Amino acid sequence: QQAGGPSDTVSTASTRGDQQQGGDLAVESEMYSEEAELLVECYVQEVEFMLNTITHLDETLDDVLQLMNLQLATVRNRVLKIDLGLSMVTAVIGFASCVAGVFGMNMRNTMEDSFPSFMAVAVGCFALCLLAVLGVCALFHYRPNFVSEGGVGGSE
């Protein structure tokens, strides 16, 4: 065969085609890698946005929990204040009941038949109970922070 014959032409054309195909593959590969980089950057931005949103929500949740704890502490203090007042009134009423019990026993003494003595003890016990209730009400009205000031049951 002669040089430059039909088989030589075919092999040269196929070599050029292979080179062109290789060049096209390199260009396609570069385009795909750029697209992949763009997609990865987009996903990274979305993940950063989600992370910032989650961080913000976590901080907001912490703030809301602190606010709820403060509100619950306020309600708990009010309940304790009312409980303290009722305990004080109960102690005074208990003392008055003790006095009434002593005078109501079936023991003989000189005051059994004396109506003025009965009225003095009854009115005294009633007045003591009334003063205790009014005193506790006044204490809590004029000193609303009585419990939290370290007065009774508070910490200084």
RARA-V640333 format. One record per pair of residues at least 24 apart in sequence whose C-alpha atoms are under 10 Angstrom apart, sorted by the first residue. I is the first residue (numbers start at 1). J is the second residue. Records with the same first field share a line. If there is no record, write none. Layout:
I = J  J
This chain:
77 = 145  147  148
78 = 144  145  147
80 = 147  153
81 = 140  144  145  146  147  148  152  153
82 = 136  137  140
84 = 136  147  152  153
85 = 132  133  135  136  137  139  140
86 = 133  136
88 = 132  133  135  136
89 = 129  130  131  132  133  134  135  136  137
90 = 129  132  133
91 = 129  132
92 = 125  128  129  130  131  132  133
93 = 125  126  128  129  130  132  133
94 = 129
95 = 125  128  129
96 = 121  122  124  125  126  127  128  129
97 = 125  129
98 = 125
99 = 124  125
100 = 125
